[in-house]
Every structure is written in C-alpha cells, then in structure tokens.
C-alpha cells in the first residue's frame, strides 16, 4: 500500500471517529436532562427561612434505582442531628445516643413502624428502611424531638439550598411528577417534562400552619401520661 493510500485510509478513520463523536455527544447531552427551579414557602412573616428543609423528589417510570447507604443520626442535646435525611430504599440509619441520659427512637406510621426501645449514653441502635415513603420519627422520652426521613426509590431526591434553589441532574427525557414536602408548607405535586423543566417555581403556603404535638408511641399525650416513658 502506497503512502497516499495509507494516508487516505487514516483520514477516513479520523473522519469516521469525528462523525461518531459528533453523533454521540448530542445524544449523550440530551440523556443528561436537568430539572431545576426554586422553592418559595410563604408564612406569616414572609418567605420562610427554613426553605432548605424542603424535600424534593421525582416519581415516574424509568428512573434509576438508588443504592442503599448507611448513615448516622445522633441524639444529642435532646435533638436528632441532622433533623432531615434523604435515603434510598434499603438504607440503614444508626442512632448513637450522645447525651448523658436515655433516649428512645420510634415511628408509629409511615414506611417503617419500629421502636428501638430505651437506651443510654454511647449506645447505638439502628433501623433499615426497606420501603419508600416519608417517615416521621420521634423519641418517647422527649416530646419535642422529631426527625423526618424521606426513603426514596430512585437517585432523584434533593434538598434546596438556603435560597430555595434546587437541581436534579442526569434525568432521562420523559414525563415525571415532581413532589415537594415541607413540615409547615405541606405537600405539592407538579407534572414535569424533561428536558424542558429548568425554570420551575414551587410555591408552598405555610400561613395556615398550626403546630400540633404528636402523640407518644402508645398514642397518648406526653403531658397527660403519668410516667416519662
Ligand atoms: Cu429523647
């Protein structure tokens, strides 16, 4: 084969690569759809400062399943830290008690009904969330302790930043439901179409929210019962 033919062949190969690259990049780019926008929660004082405690997730066919994780929520200073957690289905949360007194961890509804019993300082107990859903978790000793865990079936669950901005990346083109939850703002659902979902505004009304103290693990009021646990 002469030099000219070899060069011609090499050029054809380069040309083919170039063609393949040009065809693949736009397809790859469109497969990485973005869902983005802003959450606004209005309460009696104006825009809520704890907008970053909102949970946002996508529902719909074809979303990639999330991998189970292990994470930790401390009980410290009569508080669950952190107080809001997002986890894929199958994940395990351990609850180390870092206070010099007993705590309990329980849920009487939601994706997992459980009771970890009463345990003391430096002890750890754990629970695995095997079904999706929103879990409201409490301590049977301290009425004010509350934890929210969103157990989601896909990789697409996020919290907004302090300014309420949120973004999901790597979402395949299609139609989905965007769901939002905030303790005082309630729930919101919004149909969306990817790749044209980048200027979403999710507004939630917390002006009529009234705090209602949850019951203890036996369904009784914390104040009315005779003993602490
Ligand atoms: Cu407690």
Boltz pocket constraint, residues with backbone or C-beta under 6 A from the ligand:
constraints:
  - pocket:
      binder: B
      contacts: [[A, 75], [A, 78], [A, 102], [A, 103], [A, 104], [A, 139], [A, 140], [A, 141], [A, 142], [A, 145]]
      max_distance: 6.0
